[in-house]
């Protein structure tokens, strides 16, 4: 029977996956897709000290969305709360003040595979 991964193993996996995601996606910062969504930031702060995995903005639809990765089997409530609290960061608040709506999209990556 294989040993269960430790919390340290999970933390290492999460750190490695965030580094991989950043390296792969940062080149698309500022790129606007045909559907109107623009990837504004990848693994960057948005006015505070918290780093957002991905910040998406759709100016035509007046929407701002955060995508946040979790390298586990099920997103815990604490991670969900963290994702919802990104709406209180300064750059997101500036968009919300202009009438944008906020969306949070967790991406669960069991074993580190999207």
Secondary structure, DSSP 4 states (H G I P E B T S, - for coil): -PPPPPHHHHHHHHHHHHHHHHHHHGGGTTEEPTTSEEEEEEEEESSSSPEEEEEEEETTTTEEEEEEEE-SSS--HHHHHHHHHGGGSHHHHHHHTTT-EEEEEEEE-GGG--
